[in-house]
Amino acid sequence: MSVITEDNVRGVGGENLFRDISADGDDITEIESMCMNCHLNGMTRILLTKIPFFKEVIVSSFNCDNCSWSNTEIQSAGRIQDQGVCYTLKVKTKQDLDREVVKSDGATTRIPDLDFEIPPFTQKGALTTIEGLIDRAAAGLQQDQTLRRANYPEVADKIEEFIQKLQKLKEVESEFTLVIEDPSGNSFIENPRAPQRDEALTVTKFTRTMQQDMQLGLRADDDLEEEPAGNDIETMKDEVLGFNTNCPECNAPARTNMKIVEIPHFKEVIIMATNCDSCSHRTNEVKSGGATEAMGTKITLHVTDPSDMTRDVLKSETCSLSIPELEFELGMAAVGGKFTTLEGLLKDIKDLIVSKNPFICGDSSSSDRFEKLQAFGEKIDKIIAGEMNIHFILDDPTGNSYMQNVYAPDPDPDITIEKYTRTFEQNEDLGLNDMKTEGYENEN
């Protein structure tokens, strides 16, 4: 069977034969071809069309007048893309069910709310809608129900119950998520707000695995044992790495993304972010990408202007902070590692001390303590608004914290950086006293 590509459907002189998706019937090509059901001749109709804000595709439809068998299929008219694509759509209204969808043969379709998945290459490519995808999935499950009821009635009942759940999704009584992941990069979900951003639709690109390349015919089977190219630190800097984990709040399976980021005039750090689809809990954490420095660092910022709130701040998990004007000190492990702005860090401190403090609610609360913490929160608000000048101090014995110098590479007159030798107790807390990095290979 010949493959139709963009190169062999252009006319003489490079004329583009692709029409808009609303093309008239005169642009449809009809070809007599053999029916794969009765082996007599039927009619294949081909439409070369453009999908707005996507690309050119070929829609084909076959119908046999002899046995009434019919089939439709969609095929990308372009090449396999350099990266795969994953569309995640939050279906919130019935209007979302009318979004146009292009699903290629190799795309995986998932509905996480029902723990339902359609594996790649189990369905032909289709040009349809969200509602059409649901109907097609239900029809596929319904196909052998008669035989199942005769031989496996319990299984048939469970499948029938699941089909009802699929059909109920079309009522959109509650929000659900639809995911289409296509390693070829040739699937698509319509954005009705294009070219503006669609808040309900998330589009991410990803690098194909060796197995996915083999499924698409881009890699030979014997290439599986080869070492993947570009598996080095320089390549990792340009990629977002991910691994499976559990949500710290509800313990449901979640995904943690990790990326190496280089902070100008400082060093590399590792930013990790976890987002739970089950309970919507989000968390982020920053780890140092380098070694523990030989000396500790104390950074003092004199906050005199509201613009200081926009300074980038890297607070490592071993860094403590203090505000002498408020007689306030916060230990190293209180808010964890963060890469944010000074305003964001102050808001985190306020949330920790005031909003999320368990000692200001319930039986353990007292009016005096509540009033003091509320007054502290109001002072934090004044600092953020630029109504109160303070000294903000970061003290990190590992030397892995950072405050942005807005005058870089020149010195910042409002920042004082002091290097100091760690005490024995600080080295003990960091586990450095018992760590031997020289001559250990000679010991038995």
Phi, psi and chi 1 to 4 in degrees:
 res  aa     phi    psi   chi1   chi2   chi3   chi4
   1 MET       -  128.8 -179.2  179.1  177.0      -
   2 SER   -75.8  148.4   61.7      -      -      -
   3 VAL  -100.1  130.6  178.3      -      -      -
   4 ILE   -90.0  125.4  -54.0  173.4      -      -
   5 THR  -126.1  171.8   64.2      -      -      -
   6 GLU   -65.2  -32.1 -176.8  176.3   -6.3      -
   7 ASP   -67.0  -33.7  -65.9  -26.8      -      -
   8 ASN  -100.5   15.6   54.5   26.8      -      -
   9 VAL  -119.0   19.5  -68.5      -      -      -
  10 ARG  -102.6  141.6  -64.9 -163.5  179.0  -90.5
  11 GLY   -76.7 -177.0      -      -      -      -
  12 VAL   -63.4  136.6  178.5      -      -      -
  13 GLY    77.9   14.7      -      -      -      -
  14 GLY    81.7   15.4      -      -      -      -
  15 GLU   -62.6  133.7  178.1 -170.8   -1.5      -
  16 ASN   -83.2  119.7 -170.0   -2.1      -      -
  17 LEU   -91.5   -2.8  -59.6 -178.6      -      -
  18 PHE   -77.0  134.5  -72.0   90.3      -      -
  19 ARG  -109.2  165.2  -49.9  -61.1  180.0 -171.6
  20 ASP   -64.0  160.5  -68.8  -25.5      -      -
  21 ILE   -65.4  -16.7 -160.5  165.1      -      -
  22 SER   -95.1   29.1   58.6      -      -      -
  23 ALA   -64.7  150.4      -      -      -      -
  24 ASP   -74.0  164.1  -62.6  -29.2      -      -
  25 GLY   -64.8  -18.5      -      -      -      -
  26 ASP   -67.7  -18.3  -64.0  -21.1      -      -
  27 ASP   -90.1    1.4  -62.7  -43.5      -      -
  28 ILE   -86.4  132.3  -63.3  175.8      -      -
  29 THR   -97.6  133.0  -57.1      -      -      -
  30 GLU  -111.5  131.6  -65.6 -174.0  -11.6      -
  31 ILE  -130.9  128.8  -57.4  173.6      -      -
  32 GLU   -75.9  128.4 -171.1  174.8   -3.7      -
  33 SER  -146.4  165.8   53.1      -      -      -
  34 MET   -80.8  137.9 -174.6  179.9   71.5      -
  35 CYS   -78.6  128.2  173.8      -      -      -
  36 MET   -79.6   -2.1  -58.0  -53.9  -65.6      -
  37 ASN   -97.8  -49.3 -173.4   47.9      -      -
  38 CYS  -111.1   -4.7   67.7      -      -      -
  39 HIS    65.5   17.5  -57.3  -68.4      -      -
  40 LEU   -98.5  177.3  -61.7  176.1      -      -
  41 ASN   -84.5  137.3  -76.1  -17.1      -      -
  42 GLY  -128.1 -163.8      -      -      -      -
  43 MET  -125.2  126.6 -172.5   63.1   66.0      -
  44 THR  -103.7  128.6  -63.0      -      -      -
  45 ARG  -111.6  129.5  -52.5  171.2   79.1 -130.1
  46 ILE  -121.3  131.3  -61.6  175.0      -      -
  47 LEU  -122.8  122.9  172.9   64.0      -      -
  48 LEU   -93.5  115.1  -46.5  178.6      -      -
  49 THR  -136.9  158.9 -177.0      -      -      -
  50 LYS  -108.0  137.4  -66.2  177.7 -177.3  175.7
  51 ILE  -104.0  121.9  -62.9  177.9      -      -
  52 PRO   -54.7  137.9  -23.6   32.6      -      -
  53 PHE    61.5   20.1  -56.7  101.4      -      -
  54 PHE  -133.2 -104.6 -175.1   48.1      -      -
  55 LYS  -162.9 -174.5   60.2  179.8   67.8  174.8
  56 GLU   -89.8  137.2  -63.9  159.9  -20.9      -
  57 VAL  -134.9  165.3  -63.8      -      -      -
  58 ILE  -117.5  119.0  -58.2  167.6      -      -
  59 VAL  -103.9  124.4 -177.9      -      -      -
  60 SER  -123.4  145.3   62.1      -      -      -
  61 SER  -138.1  130.5  173.5      -      -      -
  62 PHE  -115.1  139.6  176.3   82.1      -      -
  63 ASN  -142.5  132.9 -175.3   59.8      -      -
  64 CYS  -112.1  119.3  179.0      -      -      -
  65 ASP   -74.5  -17.0  -66.5  -27.4      -      -
  66 ASN   -78.1  -44.4  -59.2  -68.6      -      -
  67 CYS  -119.5    3.4   65.0      -      -      -
  68 SER    64.4   19.2  -60.0      -      -      -
  69 TRP   -81.2  139.7 -171.4   72.3      -      -
  70 SER  -137.9  158.7   61.2      -      -      -
  71 ASN  -158.2  143.2 -176.0   32.8      -      -
  72 THR  -126.4  152.7   60.0      -      -      -
  73 GLU  -156.6  150.0 -174.5  176.7  -15.7      -
  74 ILE  -123.3  142.3 -172.5  169.8      -      -
  75 GLN  -137.6  134.1 -175.2  177.8  -19.1      -
  76 SER   -67.3  136.9  173.0      -      -      -
  77 ALA   -90.1   -1.5      -      -      -      -
  78 GLY  -110.6 -166.4      -      -      -      -
  79 ARG   -89.6  169.7   62.3 -179.7 -179.9   85.9
  80 ILE   -69.5  132.5  -66.3  175.1      -      -
  81 GLN   -72.4  162.1  -55.0  -55.7  -52.9      -
  82 ASP   -66.3  -29.6  -65.4  -28.1      -      -
  83 GLN  -130.6  154.9  -71.4 -175.9  -56.0      -
  84 GLY   -76.0  168.1      -      -      -      -
  85 VAL  -135.3  144.2   64.9      -      -      -
  86 CYS  -129.2  120.6 -178.7      -      -      -
  87 TYR  -103.2  127.0  -72.2   85.4      -      -
  88 THR  -120.3  115.6  -57.2      -      -      -
  89 LEU  -116.0  127.1  174.8   65.3      -      -
  90 LYS   -89.5  105.7  -61.5  -73.3 -173.6 -178.8
  91 VAL   -83.3  111.1 -179.3      -      -      -
  92 LYS  -112.8  -27.4  -57.9  177.9 -179.3  179.6
  93 THR  -132.9  167.6   64.4      -      -      -
  94 LYS   -67.8  -24.2  -72.2 -170.7  175.4 -177.7
  95 GLN   -64.2  -29.6  -74.5   75.0   18.0      -
  96 ASP   -65.1  -24.8  -71.5  -29.8      -      -
  97 LEU   -69.4  -17.3  -62.8  176.2      -      -
  98 ASP   -91.0    1.5  -63.5  -30.9      -      -
  99 ARG   -63.8  136.7  -68.0  177.8 -175.0 -117.5
 100 GLU   -71.9  143.2  -70.8 -179.6  -10.2      -
 101 VAL  -133.0  132.8  176.6      -      -      -
 102 VAL  -110.1  118.8  175.6      -      -      -
 103 LYS  -120.0  117.1  177.2 -174.2  172.2  -62.1
 104 SER   -81.0  171.0   72.8      -      -      -
 105 ASP   -59.4  -38.9  -64.5    0.5      -      -
 106 GLY   -89.5    9.2      -      -      -      -
 107 ALA   -83.6  145.4      -      -      -      -
 108 THR  -103.2  130.0  -60.4      -      -      -
 109 THR  -109.8  130.8  -55.7      -      -      -
 110 ARG  -132.4  145.0  -69.8 -166.5  -63.2  -90.1
 111 ILE  -124.1   90.9  -56.8  178.4      -      -
 112 PRO   -57.4  -30.3  -22.3   32.8      -      -
 113 ASP   -63.5  -28.8  -55.8   74.7      -      -
 114 LEU  -106.3    4.3  -61.1 -176.9      -      -
 115 ASP    53.4   45.7 -162.3   18.7      -      -
 116 PHE  -115.7  137.1  175.8   68.2      -      -
 117 GLU  -143.4  136.9  178.1  176.0  -46.4      -
 118 ILE  -107.0  109.4  -57.2  174.6      -      -
 119 PRO   -65.6  162.7  -17.6   30.9      -      -
 120 PRO   -68.1  151.8   23.8  -33.3      -      -
 121 PHE    61.8   23.1  -58.6  104.7      -      -
 122 THR  -103.8   -9.9   56.2      -      -      -
 123 GLN  -136.4  151.1  -70.1 -178.3  -15.1      -
 124 LYS   -71.8  157.8  -70.4  -69.6 -174.3 -178.9
 125 GLY   -60.8  149.9      -      -      -      -
 126 ALA  -144.9  147.1      -      -      -      -
 127 LEU  -110.1  108.2  172.1   60.1      -      -
 128 THR  -149.5 -157.5 -180.0      -      -      -
 129 THR  -124.5  174.9   61.0      -      -      -
 130 ILE   -59.9  -43.3  -59.4  -64.2      -      -
 131 GLU   -62.8  -38.6 -176.7  176.2    3.3      -
 132 GLY   -64.6  -37.5      -      -      -      -
 133 LEU   -61.4  -42.1  -83.6 -178.6      -      -
 134 ILE   -66.2  -44.1  -64.1  173.6      -      -
 135 ASP   -62.9  -39.1  -72.9  -22.5      -      -
 136 ARG   -66.5  -39.6 -166.7  178.7 -173.6 -168.0
 137 ALA   -65.8  -42.0      -      -      -      -
 138 ALA   -65.2  -39.4      -      -      -      -
 139 ALA   -65.2  -36.8      -      -      -      -
 140 GLY   -64.9  -38.7      -      -      -      -
 141 LEU   -72.0  -30.0  -66.4  172.6      -      -
 142 GLN   -77.5  -14.8 -170.9   71.9   45.1      -
 143 GLN   -57.6  -46.2 -171.4  172.3    3.0      -
 144 ASP  -108.1   24.3  -63.5  -36.1      -      -
 145 GLN   -65.5  -35.8  -83.6  -66.4   81.4      -
 146 THR   -60.6  -43.8  -56.7      -      -      -
 147 LEU   -68.7  -37.0 -174.0   60.4      -      -
 148 ARG   -67.0  -39.9  -69.1 -166.9 -164.9   98.4
 149 ARG   -62.2  -32.0  -72.9 -165.7 -178.9   94.6
 150 ALA   -76.2  -37.9      -      -      -      -
 151 ASN  -103.3  -37.2  -61.7  -34.5      -      -
 152 TYR  -134.3   74.7  -51.2  100.5      -      -
 153 PRO   -61.2  -34.3   18.8  -30.5      -      -
 154 GLU   -67.2  -41.7  -66.9 -177.7   -1.1      -
 155 VAL   -64.1  -41.2  175.5      -      -      -
 156 ALA   -61.8  -38.7      -      -      -      -
 157 ASP   -65.4  -41.5  -69.3  -19.0      -      -
 158 LYS   -65.8  -40.4  -69.6 -178.8  179.5  179.2
 159 ILE   -66.7  -39.2  -68.1  178.1      -      -
 160 GLU   -62.7  -38.5 -172.8   63.7   35.0      -
 161 GLU   -64.5  -39.0 -178.7 -179.0  -11.3      -
 162 PHE   -69.6  -37.0 -172.3   81.8      -      -
 163 ILE   -60.5  -39.9  -67.9  173.7      -      -
 164 GLN   -62.8  -37.3  -64.7  -57.8  -40.4      -
 165 LYS   -64.8  -40.3  -69.3 -178.5 -179.8  179.0
 166 LEU   -61.6  -47.2  -86.3  178.0      -      -
 167 GLN   -64.7  -31.1  -62.9  -70.1   -0.2      -
 168 LYS   -69.4  -23.2 -166.8  174.4 -179.0 -179.3
 169 LEU   -59.5  -30.6  -70.1  178.9      -      -
 170 LYS   -68.1  -15.8  -63.4 -168.8  -65.6 -176.8
 171 GLU   -79.9  -17.9  -59.6  -61.4  -35.8      -
 172 VAL    49.8   48.9 -161.7      -      -      -
 173 GLU   -70.5  -26.5  -64.8  178.4   -4.3      -
 174 SER  -144.1  157.7   60.8      -      -      -
 175 GLU   -65.4  140.0  177.2 -175.8  -44.9      -
 176 PHE  -138.4  164.5   68.7   91.1      -      -
 177 THR  -111.8  135.9  -56.4      -      -      -
 178 LEU  -119.9  129.9  177.5   76.9      -      -
 179 VAL  -122.4  128.2 -179.9      -      -      -
 180 ILE  -120.5  115.3  -64.5 -178.8      -      -
 181 GLU  -113.8  119.3 -177.7  178.0  -45.4      -
 182 ASP  -127.1  110.1 -173.9    1.8      -      -
 183 PRO   -62.7  -26.1  -20.6   32.1      -      -
 184 SER   -78.2  -15.3   71.4      -      -      -
 185 GLY    75.3   14.7      -      -      -      -
 186 ASN  -109.9   16.4  -71.9  -34.1      -      -
 187 SER   -99.4  167.9  -69.3      -      -      -
 188 PHE  -162.3  140.9  169.4   76.5      -      -
 189 ILE  -123.1  130.7  -65.9 -179.3      -      -
 190 GLU   -64.2  138.9  177.9 -168.5    9.2      -
 191 ASN  -104.7  102.4  173.1    9.0      -      -
 192 PRO   -66.5  -14.0   23.3  -31.8      -      -
 193 ARG   -96.7    1.7  -64.6  169.9   52.8   85.5
 194 ALA   -54.2  141.5      -      -      -      -
 195 PRO   -85.4    9.5   32.5  -35.2      -      -
 196 GLN   -77.3  163.6  -63.3  178.3   -7.6      -
 197 ARG   -73.8  140.5 -174.5  170.5  178.8  -93.4
 198 ASP  -102.5  114.3 -171.2  -14.8      -      -
 199 GLU   -66.8  -26.5  -63.6  -66.1  -22.9      -
 200 ALA   -84.7  -12.5      -      -      -      -
 201 LEU  -116.7  126.9 -177.3   63.3      -      -
 202 THR  -116.3  127.8  -56.5      -      -      -
 203 VAL  -118.9  123.1 -176.3      -      -      -
 204 THR  -127.2  143.8   55.2      -      -      -
 205 LYS  -100.3  149.2  -56.3  -79.7 -172.7  177.6
 206 PHE  -146.2  159.0   62.7   89.3      -      -
 207 THR   -87.5  131.5  -58.0      -      -      -
 208 ARG   -67.8  148.8  -74.4 -174.7  -67.0  -90.4
 209 THR   -82.8  169.7   63.1      -      -      -
 210 MET   -63.0  -37.5  -73.0 -171.2  -67.2      -
 211 GLN   -63.9  -40.0  -70.6   79.6    3.5      -
 212 GLN   -67.2  -37.7  -70.8  171.3  -28.5      -
 213 ASP   -61.9  -38.8  -81.7  -17.7      -      -
 214 MET   -68.5  -38.4  -73.6 -172.0  -70.7      -
 215 GLN   -62.8  -33.6  -73.5  179.5  -27.6      -
 216 LEU   -87.6   -0.3  -64.1  173.1      -      -
 217 GLY    77.7   18.6      -      -      -      -
 218 LEU   -91.8   -9.6  -59.8  177.5      -      -
 219 ARG  -144.2  139.0 -174.3 -170.3  -67.0  -94.3
 220 ALA   -73.1  155.2      -      -      -      -
 221 ASP   -62.5  -31.8  -68.3  -14.6      -      -
 222 ASP   -78.1    0.3   54.3    5.5      -      -
 223 ASP   -83.7   -2.4  -72.2  -14.7      -      -
 224 LEU   -64.1  -31.6 -175.6   61.0      -      -
 225 GLU   -81.9   -8.5  -59.1  -61.7  -30.4      -
 226 GLU   -74.0  149.3  -65.5 -178.2    0.9      -
 227 GLU   -70.6  127.6 -176.2   71.2   18.6      -
 228 PRO   -61.7  140.7   20.7  -30.7      -      -
 229 ALA   -76.4  151.0      -      -      -      -
 230 GLY    73.5   21.0      -      -      -      -
 231 ASN   -86.3   66.8 -170.7   13.9      -      -
 232 ASP  -138.3  174.2   53.3   62.5      -      -
 233 ILE   -66.4  -32.9 -169.3   66.2      -      -
 234 GLU   -67.7  -38.4  -66.9  -59.3  -36.2      -
 235 THR   -69.0  -39.1  -57.1      -      -      -
 236 MET   -64.3  -27.0  -68.1  172.0   62.6      -
 237 LYS   -64.0  -28.0  -70.9  179.4 -178.0  178.5
 238 ASP   -94.8    2.2  -61.3  -33.5      -      -
 239 GLU  -120.7  151.9  -66.2 -176.6    0.1      -
 240 VAL   -98.5  113.2  177.0      -      -      -
 241 LEU   -90.3  149.9  -52.9  178.2      -      -
 242 GLY  -138.4  150.5      -      -      -      -
 243 PHE  -147.7  155.4   56.6   90.3      -      -
 244 ASN   -81.2  141.7  -65.2  -36.8      -      -
 245 THR  -151.0 -173.4 -176.9      -      -      -
 246 ASN  -114.3  145.0  -72.6  -10.1      -      -
 247 CYS   -64.4  131.9  173.3      -      -      -
 248 PRO   -69.1  -15.4   23.7  -32.0      -      -
 249 GLU   -93.5  -53.5  -71.3  -68.1  -34.9      -
 250 CYS  -110.7   -2.8   67.7      -      -      -
 251 ASN    64.8   15.3 -156.0   36.6      -      -
 252 ALA   -78.0  154.8      -      -      -      -
 253 PRO   -58.4  134.9  -24.0   33.9      -      -
 254 ALA  -141.1  173.9      -      -      -      -
 255 ARG  -120.4  130.4 -175.4   77.9  172.0  169.9
 256 THR  -109.7  124.6  -65.2      -      -      -
 257 ASN   -99.7  145.2  -67.2  -33.5      -      -
 258 MET  -139.1  136.0  177.6  176.9   66.9      -
 259 LYS  -144.6  141.4 -168.4  175.4 -169.9  -51.1
 260 ILE   -86.3  125.9  -60.6  175.1      -      -
 261 VAL  -124.9  135.0  176.7      -      -      -
 262 GLU  -100.0  119.9 -176.0  171.8   -7.9      -
 263 ILE   -88.2  124.1  -61.3  178.1      -      -
 264 PRO   -56.6  137.5  -23.4   32.8      -      -
 265 HIS    63.6   21.8  -51.2  -72.1      -      -
 266 PHE  -139.8 -107.7 -172.5   53.0      -      -
 267 LYS  -158.4 -175.6   59.8  172.8   68.8  175.3
 268 GLU   -87.1  142.8  -68.9  177.0  -10.8      -
 269 VAL  -131.8  162.3  -63.0      -      -      -
 270 ILE  -113.1  118.7  -59.7  172.5      -      -
 271 ILE  -100.7  127.0  -62.4  179.2      -      -
 272 MET  -120.6  134.0  -55.1  171.6   67.7      -
 273 ALA  -135.2  134.8      -      -      -      -
 274 THR  -121.9  132.4  -56.8      -      -      -
 275 ASN  -128.8  121.5 -175.2   16.8      -      -
 276 CYS   -96.2  121.3  178.7      -      -      -
 277 ASP   -74.1  -18.9  -66.8  -28.6      -      -
 278 SER   -80.6  -47.8  -60.5      -      -      -
 279 CYS  -116.4    2.7   67.2      -      -      -
 280 SER    65.9   15.9  -59.8      -      -      -
 281 HIS   -71.5  136.7  175.7   73.0      -      -
 282 ARG  -126.4  141.2  -65.2 -177.0  178.3 -178.1
 283 THR  -147.4  150.3 -178.4      -      -      -
 284 ASN  -139.3  153.9   60.9   75.9      -      -
 285 GLU  -148.8  148.5 -169.3  173.9   -4.3      -
 286 VAL  -120.7  130.8  177.0      -      -      -
 287 LYS  -119.0  147.1  -59.6  -76.1 -172.0 -178.4
 288 SER   -70.6  137.0  172.1      -      -      -
 289 GLY   -91.4    1.1      -      -      -      -
 290 GLY  -125.3 -170.2      -      -      -      -
 291 ALA   -82.7  166.3      -      -      -      -
 292 THR   -67.3  130.2  -60.6      -      -      -
 293 GLU   -67.7  157.0  -63.4  -66.6  -38.4      -
 294 ALA   -66.1  -27.3      -      -      -      -
 295 MET  -131.6  154.9  -57.7 -177.7   72.2      -
 296 GLY   -76.7  165.1      -      -      -      -
 297 THR  -131.0  134.6  -57.5      -      -      -
 298 LYS  -120.9  117.7 -177.1  177.9 -179.2 -179.3
 299 ILE  -111.1  125.0  -55.2  172.2      -      -
 300 THR  -118.5  122.4  -57.3      -      -      -
 301 LEU  -110.6  126.2  170.4   67.2      -      -
 302 HIS   -89.7  107.2 -172.3 -160.1      -      -
 303 VAL   -84.2  112.1  179.6      -      -      -
 304 THR  -125.3   -6.4   58.3      -      -      -
 305 ASP  -145.4  146.5 -169.4   85.2      -      -
 306 PRO   -58.8  -24.9  -24.4   32.9      -      -
 307 SER   -66.3  -19.2   62.5      -      -      -
 308 ASP   -64.1  -21.0  -71.5  -32.3      -      -
 309 MET   -67.3  -18.4  -65.4  -64.5  109.5      -
 310 THR   -91.1   -0.7   62.6      -      -      -
 311 ARG   -64.7  138.5  -69.0  177.5 -175.7 -104.5
 312 ASP   -72.2  139.7  -70.0  -27.2      -      -
 313 VAL  -132.0  129.4  177.6      -      -      -
 314 LEU  -110.6  111.9  171.3   63.5      -      -
 315 LYS  -108.5  113.4  178.5 -162.5  171.9  -60.8
 316 SER   -75.1  168.0   76.7      -      -      -
 317 GLU   -71.4  -12.6   54.9 -168.9    1.4      -
 318 THR   -99.4    5.9   59.0      -      -      -
 319 CYS   -95.3  133.6  177.2      -      -      -
 320 SER  -103.0  158.0   60.8      -      -      -
 321 LEU  -136.5  156.8   55.8   88.8      -      -
 322 SER  -150.7  154.3   60.5      -      -      -
 323 ILE  -131.3   97.6  -56.0  174.8      -      -
 324 PRO   -57.5  -37.3  -23.2   33.6      -      -
 325 GLU   -62.0  -26.3  -72.2   79.7   -0.3      -
 326 LEU  -101.5    2.1  -58.3 -174.9      -      -
 327 GLU    51.4   48.0  -62.7 -178.1   -7.2      -
 328 PHE  -120.5  133.8  171.8   74.2      -      -
 329 GLU  -136.1  141.7  -67.6 -175.6    6.6      -
 330 LEU  -129.9  127.4 -169.3   65.8      -      -
 331 GLY   -67.2  170.7      -      -      -      -
 332 MET   -65.9  -33.5   62.7  173.7   65.8      -
 333 ALA   -99.2    7.9      -      -      -      -
 334 ALA   -67.7  -47.3      -      -      -      -
 335 VAL  -115.0    4.8  -68.5      -      -      -
 336 GLY    70.4 -172.9      -      -      -      -
 337 GLY   -79.5  135.3      -      -      -      -
 338 LYS  -144.0  144.7  -74.8 -173.6  176.3  -65.5
 339 PHE  -122.5  104.1 -178.1   38.2      -      -
 340 THR  -150.1 -162.6  178.0      -      -      -
 341 THR  -101.6  168.6   60.9      -      -      -
 342 LEU   -61.5  -39.0 -177.9   56.9      -      -
 343 GLU   -61.7  -44.7 -180.0 -178.9   -1.0      -
 344 GLY   -62.7  -38.6      -      -      -      -
 345 LEU   -68.2  -39.7 -171.7   53.8      -      -
 346 LEU   -64.3  -38.4  -72.2  171.5      -      -
 347 LYS   -65.9  -37.1  -72.9 -177.3  176.3  179.2
 348 ASP   -64.2  -38.7  -72.7  -21.5      -      -
 349 ILE   -64.6  -43.0  -67.0  172.0      -      -
 350 LYS   -62.9  -43.6  179.2 -176.4  175.4 -177.6
 351 ASP   -61.9  -40.7  -70.5  -18.9      -      -
 352 LEU   -67.4  -42.4  179.9   68.5      -      -
 353 ILE   -82.6  -37.9  -57.7  -60.6      -      -
 354 VAL  -104.4  -58.9 -178.9      -      -      -
 355 SER   -72.5  -40.3  -56.6      -      -      -
 356 LYS  -105.6   16.1  -61.0  179.5 -179.6  178.4
 357 ASN   -78.2  117.8 -166.3  -29.4      -      -
 358 PRO   -71.6  -11.9   26.1  -33.5      -      -
 359 PHE   -90.0    5.3  -62.8  104.0      -      -
 360 ILE  -111.8   12.7   62.2  172.1      -      -
 361 CYS  -139.9  159.7   58.2      -      -      -
 362 GLY    77.6 -159.4      -      -      -      -
 363 ASP   -70.0  -22.6  -63.3  -23.3      -      -
 364 SER   -84.3   -2.4   62.2      -      -      -
 365 SER   -82.3  154.2   63.8      -      -      -
 366 SER  -140.5  152.7   65.2      -      -      -
 367 SER   -65.8  -37.3   57.7      -      -      -
 368 ASP   -64.8  -45.9  -68.7  -18.1      -      -
 369 ARG   -64.2  -41.2 -177.9 -174.6  -65.6  127.4
 370 PHE   -61.7  -43.7 -179.9   78.2      -      -
 371 GLU   -65.5  -39.2  -69.7  174.3   -0.2      -
 372 LYS   -64.8  -42.4  -72.0 -179.8  179.9  178.4
 373 LEU   -69.7  -35.7  -67.8  178.2      -      -
 374 GLN   -64.9  -39.7  -72.7  -65.2  -36.2      -
 375 ALA   -64.7  -38.4      -      -      -      -
 376 PHE   -62.9  -42.5  177.0   82.8      -      -
 377 GLY   -62.0  -37.3      -      -      -      -
 378 GLU   -67.1  -36.0  -68.8  173.9   -1.3      -
 379 LYS   -66.5  -38.8  -69.5  179.6 -179.9  179.0
 380 ILE   -61.1  -41.5  -66.6  -68.4      -      -
 381 ASP   -61.9  -38.4  -69.7  -25.3      -      -
 382 LYS   -66.1  -38.0  -72.4 -177.0  178.4  179.7
 383 ILE   -63.6  -44.3  -64.7  171.9      -      -
 384 ILE   -63.2  -37.0  -65.7  174.2      -      -
 385 ALA   -77.9   -5.0      -      -      -      -
 386 GLY    80.9   18.2      -      -      -      -
 387 GLU   -94.3   -1.1  -60.5  173.4    0.7      -
 388 MET  -145.2  124.5 -176.3  176.8 -179.8      -
 389 ASN   -87.2  136.5  -65.2  -15.3      -      -
 390 ILE  -142.1  172.8   61.3  162.9      -      -
 391 HIS  -112.1  121.3  -70.1   80.8      -      -
 392 PHE  -105.2  120.4 -169.9   87.0      -      -
 393 ILE  -116.7  127.9  -57.9  174.0      -      -
 394 LEU  -109.9  122.6  -63.8  174.0      -      -
 395 ASP  -120.4  108.3 -169.3  -15.5      -      -
 396 ASP  -123.2  108.6 -171.4   -4.2      -      -
 397 PRO   -65.7  -19.6   19.3  -30.1      -      -
 398 THR   -87.9  -11.4   65.2      -      -      -
 399 GLY    72.5   22.3      -      -      -      -
 400 ASN  -108.7   20.2  -72.6  -34.6      -      -
 401 SER  -107.1  163.6  -67.3      -      -      -
 402 TYR  -152.6  141.6  162.7   81.9      -      -
 403 MET  -125.1  130.4  176.7   74.6   70.8      -
 404 GLN   -63.2  133.5 -177.8 -173.9   10.6      -
 405 ASN   -97.4  106.1  175.3    3.7      -      -
 406 VAL   -73.3   -9.6  -65.5      -      -      -
 407 TYR  -101.2    2.0  -64.4   90.5      -      -
 408 ALA   -53.0  141.5      -      -      -      -
 409 PRO   -84.9    4.9   31.7  -35.4      -      -
 410 ASP   -79.6  158.2  -63.0  -34.0      -      -
 411 PRO   -63.7  149.0  -20.8   32.1      -      -
 412 ASP   -96.3  119.9 -169.0  -35.7      -      -
 413 PRO   -65.9  -19.3   22.3  -32.0      -      -
 414 ASP   -95.2   -1.8  -67.1  -34.3      -      -
 415 ILE  -116.8  131.8  -66.7 -178.6      -      -
 416 THR  -117.6  126.1  -56.8      -      -      -
 417 ILE  -116.3  123.9  -59.7  178.0      -      -
 418 GLU  -118.8  133.9  -56.2  173.6   36.6      -
 419 LYS  -100.8  138.6  -63.3  -72.4 -174.7  178.9
 420 TYR  -143.9  157.5   62.4   88.5      -      -
 421 THR   -83.8  130.7  -58.0      -      -      -
 422 ARG   -66.4  148.1  -73.5 -174.9  -67.5  -92.2
 423 THR   -80.0  167.5   64.0      -      -      -
 424 PHE   -60.5  -40.1  179.1   87.3      -      -
 425 GLU   -64.4  -39.6  -70.6   75.0   14.7      -
 426 GLN   -66.1  -41.5  -72.1  174.9  -36.9      -
 427 ASN   -63.9  -35.2  -77.2  -28.1      -      -
 428 GLU   -66.5  -41.8 -172.8   70.4   17.2      -
 429 ASP   -63.7  -33.7  -69.3  -20.9      -      -
 430 LEU   -86.4   -5.2  -63.8  172.1      -      -
 431 GLY    76.0   23.4      -      -      -      -
 432 LEU   -90.6  -20.9  -61.7  177.6      -      -
 433 ASN   -65.5  -34.8  -71.8  -26.4      -      -
 434 ASP   -98.0    8.0  -60.7  -36.1      -      -
 435 MET   -95.5  126.3 -173.0  179.5  -62.2      -
 436 LYS  -117.8  119.7 -172.2  171.9 -175.3  179.3
 437 THR  -111.1   -1.7   59.3      -      -      -
 438 GLU  -130.2  133.9  -64.3 -180.0   -2.4      -
 439 GLY    76.3    6.1      -      -      -      -
 440 TYR   -69.0  -25.9   60.2   88.7      -      -
 441 GLU   -70.5  -16.3   65.1  -84.9    3.9      -
 442 ASN   -88.8  -10.0  -62.3  -35.6      -      -
 443 GLU   -82.5  149.6  -65.4 -176.2    0.9      -
 444 ASN   -81.2      -  -66.5  -31.7      -      -
